[in-house]
Amino acid sequence: MKTIQEYLTDPRIINDPCMAKALDPIKEIHAARLKIQDETSGMTASEEAAYHKKNIDALFSSKGRPSPQFVNLSGQGKLQPRVSVGK
C-alpha cells in the first residue's frame, strides 16, 4: 500500500494544474482521497464498509479509546407524525 507521501508525488497530483497552485494541506487531502479511492475500487458496499470500520477501529485503538458503536435503524419504516389527543 502506498503512503500519503507517495501519493503526493503521484502523476494525478503533479500533472494537475489546479494542484500546482493549491496549498499543501489541500494536496494532502487530495492524496488521501486518491489513496482511499485506489484501495476501495472494485469493492462491494459491504466490503468497503468493513474496510472503513477496520480503519476506524485501528484509529480509536491507537488513541486508547473504545470503538464507536452505531445503531442500525434501517428497515424501521418512516417516522409517523404525532397524533393530537384533543384540542
Gaussian input, Z-matrix of N, CA and C with variables (Angstrom, degrees):
# hf/3-21g

backbone

0 1
 N
 C     1     B1
 C     2     B2     1     A1
 N     3     B3     2     A2     1     D1
 C     4     B4     3     A3     2     D2
 C     5     B5     4     A4     3     D3
 N     6     B6     5     A5     4     D4
 C     7     B7     6     A6     5     D5
 C     8     B8     7     A7     6     D6
 N     9     B9     8     A8     7     D7
 C    10    B10     9     A9     8     D8
 C    11    B11    10    A10     9     D9
 N    12    B12    11    A11    10    D10
 C    13    B13    12    A12    11    D11
 C    14    B14    13    A13    12    D12
 N    15    B15    14    A14    13    D13
 C    16    B16    15    A15    14    D14
 C    17    B17    16    A16    15    D15
 N    18    B18    17    A17    16    D16
 C    19    B19    18    A18    17    D17
 C    20    B20    19    A19    18    D18
 N    21    B21    20    A20    19    D19
 C    22    B22    21    A21    20    D20
 C    23    B23    22    A22    21    D21
 N    24    B24    23    A23    22    D22
 C    25    B25    24    A24    23    D23
 C    26    B26    25    A25    24    D24
 N    27    B27    26    A26    25    D25
 C    28    B28    27    A27    26    D26
 C    29    B29    28    A28    27    D27
 N    30    B30    29    A29    28    D28
 C    31    B31    30    A30    29    D29
 C    32    B32    31    A31    30    D30
 N    33    B33    32    A32    31    D31
 C    34    B34    33    A33    32    D32
 C    35    B35    34    A34    33    D33
 N    36    B36    35    A35    34    D34
 C    37    B37    36    A36    35    D35
 C    38    B38    37    A37    36    D36
 N    39    B39    38    A38    37    D37
 C    40    B40    39    A39    38    D38
 C    41    B41    40    A40    39    D39
 N    42    B42    41    A41    40    D40
 C    43    B43    42    A42    41    D41
 C    44    B44    43    A43    42    D42
 N    45    B45    44    A44    43    D43
 C    46    B46    45    A45    44    D44
 C    47    B47    46    A46    45    D45
 N    48    B48    47    A47    46    D46
 C    49    B49    48    A48    47    D47
 C    50    B50    49    A49    48    D48
 N    51    B51    50    A50    49    D49
 C    52    B52    51    A51    50    D50
 C    53    B53    52    A52    51    D51
 N    54    B54    53    A53    52    D52
 C    55    B55    54    A54    53    D53
 C    56    B56    55    A55    54    D54
 N    57    B57    56    A56    55    D55
 C    58    B58    57    A57    56    D56
 C    59    B59    58    A58    57    D57
 N    60    B60    59    A59    58    D58
 C    61    B61    60    A60    59    D59
 C    62    B62    61    A61    60    D60
 N    63    B63    62    A62    61    D61
 C    64    B64    63    A63    62    D62
 C    65    B65    64    A64    63    D63
 N    66    B66    65    A65    64    D64
 C    67    B67    66    A66    65    D65
 C    68    B68    67    A67    66    D66
 N    69    B69    68    A68    67    D67
 C    70    B70    69    A69    68    D68
 C    71    B71    70    A70    69    D69
 N    72    B72    71    A71    70    D70
 C    73    B73    72    A72    71    D71
 C    74    B74    73    A73    72    D72
 N    75    B75    74    A74    73    D73
 C    76    B76    75    A75    74    D74
 C    77    B77    76    A76    75    D75
 N    78    B78    77    A77    76    D76
 C    79    B79    78    A78    77    D77
 C    80    B80    79    A79    78    D78
 N    81    B81    80    A80    79    D79
 C    82    B82    81    A81    80    D80
 C    83    B83    82    A82    81    D81
 N    84    B84    83    A83    82    D82
 C    85    B85    84    A84    83    D83
 C    86    B86    85    A85    84    D84
 N    87    B87    86    A86    85    D85
 C    88    B88    87    A87    86    D86
 C    89    B89    88    A88    87    D87
 N    90    B90    89    A89    88    D88
 C    91    B91    90    A90    89    D89
 C    92    B92    91    A91    90    D90
 N    93    B93    92    A92    91    D91
 C    94    B94    93    A93    92    D92
 C    95    B95    94    A94    93    D93
 N    96    B96    95    A95    94    D94
 C    97    B97    96    A96    95    D95
 C    98    B98    97    A97    96    D96
 N    99    B99    98    A98    97    D97
 C   100   B100    99    A99    98    D98
 C   101   B101   100   A100    99    D99
 N   102   B102   101   A101   100   D100
 C   103   B103   102   A102   101   D101
 C   104   B104   103   A103   102   D102
 N   105   B105   104   A104   103   D103
 C   106   B106   105   A105   104   D104
 C   107   B107   106   A106   105   D105
 N   108   B108   107   A107   106   D106
 C   109   B109   108   A108   107   D107
 C   110   B110   109   A109   108   D108
 N   111   B111   110   A110   109   D109
 C   112   B112   111   A111   110   D110
 C   113   B113   112   A112   111   D111
 N   114   B114   113   A113   112   D112
 C   115   B115   114   A114   113   D113
 C   116   B116   115   A115   114   D114
 N   117   B117   116   A116   115   D115
 C   118   B118   117   A117   116   D116
 C   119   B119   118   A118   117   D117
 N   120   B120   119   A119   118   D118
 C   121   B121   120   A120   119   D119
 C   122   B122   121   A121   120   D120
 N   123   B123   122   A122   121   D121
 C   124   B124   123   A123   122   D122
 C   125   B125   124   A124   123   D123
 N   126   B126   125   A125   124   D124
 C   127   B127   126   A126   125   D125
 C   128   B128   127   A127   126   D126
 N   129   B129   128   A128   127   D127
 C   130   B130   129   A129   128   D128
 C   131   B131   130   A130   129   D129
 N   132   B132   131   A131   130   D130
 C   133   B133   132   A132   131   D131
 C   134   B134   133   A133   132   D132
 N   135   B135   134   A134   133   D133
 C   136   B136   135   A135   134   D134
 C   137   B137   136   A136   135   D135
 N   138   B138   137   A137   136   D136
 C   139   B139   138   A138   137   D137
 C   140   B140   139   A139   138   D138
 N   141   B141   140   A140   139   D139
 C   142   B142   141   A141   140   D140
 C   143   B143   142   A142   141   D141
 N   144   B144   143   A143   142   D142
 C   145   B145   144   A144   143   D143
 C   146   B146   145   A145   144   D144
 N   147   B147   146   A146   145   D145
 C   148   B148   147   A147   146   D146
 C   149   B149   148   A148   147   D147
 N   150   B150   149   A149   148   D148
 C   151   B151   150   A150   149   D149
 C   152   B152   151   A151   150   D150
 N   153   B153   152   A152   151   D151
 C   154   B154   153   A153   152   D152
 C   155   B155   154   A154   153   D153
 N   156   B156   155   A155   154   D154
 C   157   B157   156   A156   155   D155
 C   158   B158   157   A157   156   D156
 N   159   B159   158   A158   157   D157
 C   160   B160   159   A159   158   D158
 C   161   B161   160   A160   159   D159
 N   162   B162   161   A161   160   D160
 C   163   B163   162   A162   161   D161
 C   164   B164   163   A163   162   D162
 N   165   B165   164   A164   163   D163
 C   166   B166   165   A165   164   D164
 C   167   B167   166   A166   165   D165
 N   168   B168   167   A167   166   D166
 C   169   B169   168   A168   167   D167
 C   170   B170   169   A169   168   D168
 N   171   B171   170   A170   169   D169
 C   172   B172   171   A171   170   D170
 C   173   B173   172   A172   171   D171
 N   174   B174   173   A173   172   D172
 C   175   B175   174   A174   173   D173
 C   176   B176   175   A175   174   D174
 N   177   B177   176   A176   175   D175
 C   178   B178   177   A177   176   D176
 C   179   B179   178   A178   177   D177
 N   180   B180   179   A179   178   D178
 C   181   B181   180   A180   179   D179
 C   182   B182   181   A181   180   D180
 N   183   B183   182   A182   181   D181
 C   184   B184   183   A183   182   D182
 C   185   B185   184   A184   183   D183
 N   186   B186   185   A185   184   D184
 C   187   B187   186   A186   185   D185
 C   188   B188   187   A187   186   D186
 N   189   B189   188   A188   187   D187
 C   190   B190   189   A189   188   D188
 C   191   B191   190   A190   189   D189
 N   192   B192   191   A191   190   D190
 C   193   B193   192   A192   191   D191
 C   194   B194   193   A193   192   D192
 N   195   B195   194   A194   193   D193
 C   196   B196   195   A195   194   D194
 C   197   B197   196   A196   195   D195
 N   198   B198   197   A197   196   D196
 C   199   B199   198   A198   197   D197
 C   200   B200   199   A199   198   D198
 N   201   B201   200   A200   199   D199
 C   202   B202   201   A201   200   D200
 C   203   B203   202   A202   201   D201
 N   204   B204   203   A203   202   D202
 C   205   B205   204   A204   203   D203
 C   206   B206   205   A205   204   D204
 N   207   B207   206   A206   205   D205
 C   208   B208   207   A207   206   D206
 C   209   B209   208   A208   207   D207
 N   210   B210   209   A209   208   D208
 C   211   B211   210   A210   209   D209
 C   212   B212   211   A211   210   D210
 N   213   B213   212   A212   211   D211
 C   214   B214   213   A213   212   D212
 C   215   B215   214   A214   213   D213
 N   216   B216   215   A215   214   D214
 C   217   B217   216   A216   215   D215
 C   218   B218   217   A217   216   D216
 N   219   B219   218   A218   217   D217
 C   220   B220   219   A219   218   D218
 C   221   B221   220   A220   219   D219
 N   222   B222   221   A221   220   D220
 C   223   B223   222   A222   221   D221
 C   224   B224   223   A223   222   D222
 N   225   B225   224   A224   223   D223
 C   226   B226   225   A225   224   D224
 C   227   B227   226   A226   225   D225
 N   228   B228   227   A227   226   D226
 C   229   B229   228   A228   227   D227
 C   230   B230   229   A229   228   D228
 N   231   B231   230   A230   229   D229
 C   232   B232   231   A231   230   D230
 C   233   B233   232   A232   231   D231
 N   234   B234   233   A233   232   D232
 C   235   B235   234   A234   233   D233
 C   236   B236   235   A235   234   D234
 N   237   B237   236   A236   235   D235
 C   238   B238   237   A237   236   D236
 C   239   B239   238   A238   237   D237
 N   240   B240   239   A239   238   D238
 C   241   B241   240   A240   239   D239
 C   242   B242   241   A241   240   D240
 N   243   B243   242   A242   241   D241
 C   244   B244   243   A243   242   D242
 C   245   B245   244   A244   243   D243
 N   246   B246   245   A245   244   D244
 C   247   B247   246   A246   245   D245
 C   248   B248   247   A247   246   D246
 N   249   B249   248   A248   247   D247
 C   250   B250   249   A249   248   D248
 C   251   B251   250   A250   249   D249
 N   252   B252   251   A251   250   D250
 C   253   B253   252   A252   251   D251
 C   254   B254   253   A253   252   D252
 N   255   B255   254   A254   253   D253
 C   256   B256   255   A255   254   D254
 C   257   B257   256   A256   255   D255
 N   258   B258   257   A257   256   D256
 C   259   B259   258   A258   257   D257
 C   260   B260   259   A259   258   D258

   B1=1.4455
   B2=1.5193
   B3=1.3159
   B4=1.4518
   B5=1.5308
   B6=1.3144
   B7=1.4660
   B8=1.5277
   B9=1.3164
   B10=1.4687
   B11=1.5266
   B12=1.3267
   B13=1.4692
   B14=1.5283
   B15=1.3354
   B16=1.4657
   B17=1.5281
   B18=1.3168
   B19=1.4674
   B20=1.5238
   B21=1.3373
   B22=1.4699
   B23=1.5267
   B24=1.3320
   B25=1.4666
   B26=1.5301
   B27=1.3254
   B28=1.4691
   B29=1.5320
   B30=1.3257
   B31=1.4696
   B32=1.5235
   B33=1.3337
   B34=1.4664
   B35=1.5232
   B36=1.3235
   B37=1.4676
   B38=1.5171
   B39=1.3145
   B40=1.4695
   B41=1.5219
   B42=1.3303
   B43=1.4585
   B44=1.5239
   B45=1.3167
   B46=1.4628
   B47=1.5291
   B48=1.3412
   B49=1.4713
   B50=1.5240
   B51=1.3130
   B52=1.4684
   B53=1.5251
   B54=1.3272
   B55=1.4595
   B56=1.5302
   B57=1.3161
   B58=1.4664
   B59=1.5303
   B60=1.3338
   B61=1.4592
   B62=1.5300
   B63=1.3176
   B64=1.4685
   B65=1.5271
   B66=1.3247
   B67=1.4568
   B68=1.5277
   B69=1.3212
   B70=1.4658
   B71=1.5331
   B72=1.3474
   B73=1.4728
   B74=1.5348
   B75=1.3219
   B76=1.4600
   B77=1.5252
   B78=1.3220
   B79=1.4645
   B80=1.5254
   B81=1.3370
   B82=1.4587
   B83=1.5202
   B84=1.3242
   B85=1.4611
   B86=1.5241
   B87=1.3198
   B88=1.4681
   B89=1.5315
   B90=1.3167
   B91=1.4642
   B92=1.5295
   B93=1.3287
   B94=1.4645
   B95=1.5202
   B96=1.3293
   B97=1.4602
   B98=1.5258
   B99=1.3259
   B100=1.4634
   B101=1.5261
   B102=1.3177
   B103=1.4693
   B104=1.5210
   B105=1.3260
   B106=1.4622
   B107=1.5251
   B108=1.3229
   B109=1.4651
   B110=1.5297
   B111=1.3160
   B112=1.4651
   B113=1.5272
   B114=1.3255
   B115=1.4601
   B116=1.5247
   B117=1.3219
   B118=1.4649
   B119=1.5217
   B120=1.3211
   B121=1.4671
   B122=1.5242
   B123=1.2994
   B124=1.4511
   B125=1.5108
   B126=1.3280
   B127=1.4628
   B128=1.5276
   B129=1.3169
   B130=1.4552
   B131=1.5289
   B132=1.3182
   B133=1.4661
   B134=1.5249
   B135=1.3250
   B136=1.4719
   B137=1.5281
   B138=1.3280
   B139=1.4679
   B140=1.5220
   B141=1.3403
   B142=1.4631
   B143=1.5293
   B144=1.3230
   B145=1.4724
   B146=1.5287
   B147=1.3247
   B148=1.4674
   B149=1.5292
   B150=1.3328
   B151=1.4755
   B152=1.5329
   B153=1.3282
   B154=1.4657
   B155=1.5281
   B156=1.3361
   B157=1.4614
   B158=1.5236
   B159=1.3352
   B160=1.4748
   B161=1.5253
   B162=1.3411
   B163=1.4648
   B164=1.5258
   B165=1.3273
   B166=1.4655
   B167=1.5252
   B168=1.3478
   B169=1.4652
   B170=1.5329
   B171=1.3309
   B172=1.4686
   B173=1.5269
   B174=1.3262
   B175=1.4656
   B176=1.5236
   B177=1.3372
   B178=1.4662
   B179=1.5219
   B180=1.3416
   B181=1.4674
   B182=1.5287
   B183=1.3469
   B184=1.4654
   B185=1.5278
   B186=1.3341
   B187=1.4708
   B188=1.5218
   B189=1.3539
   B190=1.4565
   B191=1.5157
   B192=1.3055
   B193=1.4626
   B194=1.5258
   B195=1.3329
   B196=1.4674
   B197=1.5283
   B198=1.3129
   B199=1.4611
   B200=1.5178
   B201=1.3275
   B202=1.4657
   B203=1.5215
   B204=1.2971
   B205=1.4549
   B206=1.5210
   B207=1.3048
   B208=1.4466
   B209=1.5266
   B210=1.3110
   B211=1.4549
   B212=1.5175
   B213=1.3207
   B214=1.4568
   B215=1.5237
   B216=1.3152
   B217=1.4579
   B218=1.5255
   B219=1.3170
   B220=1.4537
   B221=1.5283
   B222=1.3073
   B223=1.4485
   B224=1.5109
   B225=1.3234
   B226=1.4617
   B227=1.5185
   B228=1.3196
   B229=1.4516
   B230=1.5099
   B231=1.3030
   B232=1.4659
   B233=1.5229
   B234=1.3167
   B235=1.4560
   B236=1.5197
   B237=1.3160
   B238=1.4527
   B239=1.5298
   B240=1.3374
   B241=1.4687
   B242=1.5272
   B243=1.3030
   B244=1.4567
   B245=1.5250
   B246=1.2831
   B247=1.4657
   B248=1.5124
   B249=1.3184
   B250=1.4779
   B251=1.5035
   B252=1.3334
   B253=1.4589
   B254=1.5127
   B255=1.1759
   B256=1.4590
   B257=1.5216
   B258=1.3069
   B259=1.4625
   B260=1.4752
   A1=109.88
   A2=115.39
   A3=120.07
   A4=110.16
   A5=115.58
   A6=120.86
   A7=109.13
   A8=115.33
   A9=120.62
   A10=109.73
   A11=116.98
   A12=120.24
   A13=111.44
   A14=116.15
   A15=119.51
   A16=110.92
   A17=116.66
   A18=119.63
   A19=112.11
   A20=117.09
   A21=119.26
   A22=111.86
   A23=116.92
   A24=120.39
   A25=111.58
   A26=116.44
   A27=122.34
   A28=109.20
   A29=118.38
   A30=120.68
   A31=113.62
   A32=117.32
   A33=119.75
   A34=111.70
   A35=117.45
   A36=120.96
   A37=109.94
   A38=117.06
   A39=120.71
   A40=111.82
   A41=117.66
   A42=121.46
   A43=114.00
   A44=117.26
   A45=121.02
   A46=108.66
   A47=118.20
   A48=119.52
   A49=113.61
   A50=117.94
   A51=120.02
   A52=111.00
   A53=117.01
   A54=120.57
   A55=111.23
   A56=117.36
   A57=119.95
   A58=110.66
   A59=116.34
   A60=120.99
   A61=112.52
   A62=117.21
   A63=121.08
   A64=111.90
   A65=115.25
   A66=121.75
   A67=109.32
   A68=116.57
   A69=121.26
   A70=113.60
   A71=119.27
   A72=117.51
   A73=112.48
   A74=117.79
   A75=121.31
   A76=109.74
   A77=116.77
   A78=120.50
   A79=110.78
   A80=116.82
   A81=120.50
   A82=111.46
   A83=117.13
   A84=120.67
   A85=109.79
   A86=116.53
   A87=120.99
   A88=110.27
   A89=117.07
   A90=121.15
   A91=110.60
   A92=117.01
   A93=120.64
   A94=110.66
   A95=116.91
   A96=120.24
   A97=111.12
   A98=117.02
   A99=120.30
   A100=110.80
   A101=116.66
   A102=121.63
   A103=110.31
   A104=116.87
   A105=121.01
   A106=110.51
   A107=116.39
   A108=120.45
   A109=110.71
   A110=117.28
   A111=120.92
   A112=111.61
   A113=116.58
   A114=120.11
   A115=112.83
   A116=117.62
   A117=119.93
   A118=113.45
   A119=118.77
   A120=119.15
   A121=109.63
   A122=115.94
   A123=121.55
   A124=114.54
   A125=117.84
   A126=120.49
   A127=109.58
   A128=115.04
   A129=119.05
   A130=107.95
   A131=116.22
   A132=119.95
   A133=111.19
   A134=117.29
   A135=119.34
   A136=111.14
   A137=117.70
   A138=120.31
   A139=110.67
   A140=116.47
   A141=120.04
   A142=110.58
   A143=117.38
   A144=120.45
   A145=109.93
   A146=117.24
   A147=120.77
   A148=110.91
   A149=116.86
   A150=122.01
   A151=109.91
   A152=116.78
   A153=120.17
   A154=110.74
   A155=118.00
   A156=120.33
   A157=110.65
   A158=116.40
   A159=120.00
   A160=110.20
   A161=117.19
   A162=120.43
   A163=111.73
   A164=117.38
   A165=120.70
   A166=110.29
   A167=115.87
   A168=119.75
   A169=110.98
   A170=116.99
   A171=120.79
   A172=110.94
   A173=116.82
   A174=120.73
   A175=110.74
   A176=116.48
   A177=119.34
   A178=111.51
   A179=117.46
   A180=118.62
   A181=111.06
   A182=117.88
   A183=119.37
   A184=111.39
   A185=116.56
   A186=121.51
   A187=111.64
   A188=116.57
   A189=120.08
   A190=113.55
   A191=117.02
   A192=121.54
   A193=109.94
   A194=116.49
   A195=118.21
   A196=110.52
   A197=116.08
   A198=120.88
   A199=109.84
   A200=118.30
   A201=119.92
   A202=110.41
   A203=115.50
   A204=121.83
   A205=108.54
   A206=116.76
   A207=121.52
   A208=109.83
   A209=115.48
   A210=121.57
   A211=108.04
   A212=116.20
   A213=121.29
   A214=108.53
   A215=116.57
   A216=121.31
   A217=111.81
   A218=117.45
   A219=119.14
   A220=110.41
   A221=115.35
   A222=120.80
   A223=114.87
   A224=118.21
   A225=119.61
   A226=112.17
   A227=117.80
   A228=120.04
   A229=112.60
   A230=114.13
   A231=120.63
   A232=110.21
   A233=115.18
   A234=119.91
   A235=108.76
   A236=116.29
   A237=121.18
   A238=109.00
   A239=117.18
   A240=118.78
   A241=110.36
   A242=115.22
   A243=120.01
   A244=109.23
   A245=114.87
   A246=120.37
   A247=108.11
   A248=116.83
   A249=120.68
   A250=109.04
   A251=115.32
   A252=120.30
   A253=110.01
   A254=122.98
   A255=123.53
   A256=110.97
   A257=113.21
   A258=117.67
   A259=111.95
   D1=135.40
   D2=178.39
   D3=-78.80
   D4=151.70
   D5=177.98
   D6=-92.49
   D7=171.17
   D8=177.32
   D9=-60.81
   D10=-40.08
   D11=179.62
   D12=-61.28
   D13=-38.00
   D14=177.85
   D15=-69.12
   D16=-34.73
   D17=177.35
   D18=-68.93
   D19=-26.30
   D20=178.08
   D21=-65.59
   D22=-20.86
   D23=177.16
   D24=-103.17
   D25=11.14
   D26=178.33
   D27=-67.89
   D28=140.58
   D29=179.37
   D30=-58.01
   D31=-28.08
   D32=178.79
   D33=-65.65
   D34=-23.90
   D35=176.68
   D36=-95.71
   D37=-45.04
   D38=-177.04
   D39=-63.74
   D40=-40.21
   D41=-175.86
   D42=-88.02
   D43=1.36
   D44=178.67
   D45=-87.02
   D46=117.48
   D47=-177.79
   D48=-63.03
   D49=-30.36
   D50=178.27
   D51=-70.52
   D52=-35.19
   D53=179.40
   D54=-70.71
   D55=-26.17
   D56=178.46
   D57=-63.63
   D58=-32.03
   D59=-178.95
   D60=-92.11
   D61=-11.07
   D62=-173.68
   D63=-74.28
   D64=154.60
   D65=175.04
   D66=-71.55
   D67=157.78
   D68=-177.77
   D69=-57.32
   D70=-42.33
   D71=178.76
   D72=-61.47
   D73=-34.46
   D74=178.07
   D75=-66.71
   D76=-40.38
   D77=177.70
   D78=-63.21
   D79=-39.52
   D80=179.14
   D81=-66.20
   D82=-40.12
   D83=177.15
   D84=-63.03
   D85=-44.03
   D86=179.34
   D87=-63.09
   D88=-40.27
   D89=178.06
   D90=-63.95
   D91=-40.49
   D92=178.31
   D93=-64.76
   D94=-40.07
   D95=178.18
   D96=-64.56
   D97=-41.29
   D98=177.53
   D99=-63.55
   D100=-39.71
   D101=179.42
   D102=-61.31
   D103=-48.82
   D104=179.52
   D105=-63.94
   D106=-42.11
   D107=179.66
   D108=-60.95
   D109=-44.41
   D110=-179.84
   D111=-66.75
   D112=-39.37
   D113=-176.79
   D114=-74.04
   D115=-26.23
   D116=-176.24
   D117=-105.65
   D118=-0.24
   D119=-178.97
   D120=-66.43
   D121=135.56
   D122=-179.41
   D123=86.50
   D124=-2.77
   D125=179.40
   D126=-84.12
   D127=150.33
   D128=171.28
   D129=-76.66
   D130=170.16
   D131=-179.21
   D132=-61.30
   D133=-40.56
   D134=-179.04
   D135=-70.53
   D136=-35.57
   D137=176.52
   D138=-66.34
   D139=-40.93
   D140=178.99
   D141=-66.32
   D142=-39.10
   D143=177.77
   D144=-62.66
   D145=-42.03
   D146=178.57
   D147=-65.16
   D148=-38.37
   D149=177.58
   D150=-60.27
   D151=-48.70
   D152=-178.23
   D153=-68.23
   D154=-38.18
   D155=178.57
   D156=-62.82
   D157=-41.21
   D158=179.14
   D159=-61.36
   D160=-42.62
   D161=179.92
   D162=-68.38
   D163=-38.02
   D164=177.83
   D165=-65.54
   D166=-44.21
   D167=178.72
   D168=-60.81
   D169=-41.19
   D170=179.04
   D171=-64.26
   D172=-40.21
   D173=179.02
   D174=-63.01
   D175=-48.63
   D176=-178.49
   D177=-65.03
   D178=-40.29
   D179=-179.64
   D180=-68.25
   D181=-31.37
   D182=177.06
   D183=-67.82
   D184=-23.81
   D185=177.87
   D186=-92.66
   D187=-0.47
   D188=179.25
   D189=75.18
   D190=26.53
   D191=-178.45
   D192=-119.15
   D193=152.68
   D194=176.84
   D195=-71.58
   D196=151.00
   D197=178.59
   D198=-66.50
   D199=145.60
   D200=178.25
   D201=-67.89
   D202=146.17
   D203=177.44
   D204=-105.73
   D205=131.66
   D206=-178.01
   D207=-113.52
   D208=148.90
   D209=178.90
   D210=-103.29
   D211=132.57
   D212=177.90
   D213=-92.16
   D214=110.36
   D215=-178.59
   D216=-102.35
   D217=11.25
   D218=-178.66
   D219=-70.57
   D220=150.29
   D221=177.23
   D222=80.89
   D223=8.02
   D224=-179.52
   D225=-94.45
   D226=0.97
   D227=178.31
   D228=80.55
   D229=-175.39
   D230=-178.44
   D231=-80.75
   D232=154.55
   D233=174.12
   D234=-69.04
   D235=140.44
   D236=179.63
   D237=-98.24
   D238=139.70
   D239=178.17
   D240=-68.57
   D241=151.54
   D242=177.70
   D243=-70.89
   D244=144.92
   D245=179.63
   D246=-101.35
   D247=129.77
   D248=177.20
   D249=-70.20
   D250=141.74
   D251=-179.29
   D252=-102.06
   D253=32.37
   D254=179.11
   D255=123.47
   D256=160.58
   D257=-176.57
   D258=-118.75

